[in-house]
Amino acid sequence: MPGSAKNVDFGKLIPEMKYWNNRKGIDVDSWIGCAANHKILVGCARILSSAMVAFSWGIR
């Protein structure tokens, strides 16, 4: 997992992960592969990357 993401408790952010795999739970990478809508991800990435560039440049 890249950068600081390895310190994130994805179980708290995505509580439904613990119900997958006959309630044994799955890791966030597996959950993304199963549940994510990659078309929406691309759209969100565009919005968030623009916001992050504006934030890092001090644009408001």
LINNORPE-V176784 format. One record per residue. N is the residue number from 1. RES is the residue in one small letter. PHI is phi in whole degrees, 0 to 359 (none if undefined). PSI is psi in whole degrees, 0 to 359 (* if undefined). Layout:
BEGIN
{{N/RES/PHI/PSI} {N/RES/PHI/PSI}}
END
This chain:
BEGIN
{{1/m/none/133} {2/p/287/148} {3/g/53/224} {4/s/280/357} {5/a/297/338} {6/k/290/347} {7/n/265/359} {8/v/276/136} {9/d/271/89} {10/f/293/338} {11/g/298/327} {12/k/281/325} {13/l/287/326} {14/i/231/76} {15/p/299/336} {16/e/293/344} {17/m/301/329} {18/k/289/345} {19/y/269/348} {20/w/284/164} {21/n/60/52} {22/n/55/41} {23/r/66/18} {24/k/272/343} {25/g/87/161} {26/i/222/162} {27/d/279/166} {28/v/296/324} {29/d/295/319} {30/s/294/318} {31/w/298/317} {32/i/300/316} {33/g/298/328} {34/c/272/320} {35/a/251/341} {36/a/287/144} {37/n/259/104} {38/h/292/337} {39/k/292/318} {40/i/292/323} {41/l/302/317} {42/v/297/318} {43/g/296/316} {44/c/294/321} {45/a/299/321} {46/r/297/314} {47/i/295/312} {48/l/291/323} {49/s/294/322} {50/s/296/319} {51/a/295/320} {52/m/291/322} {53/v/296/314} {54/a/299/319} {55/f/294/315} {56/s/291/334} {57/w/269/357} {58/g/78/19} {59/i/273/134} {60/r/231/*}}
END
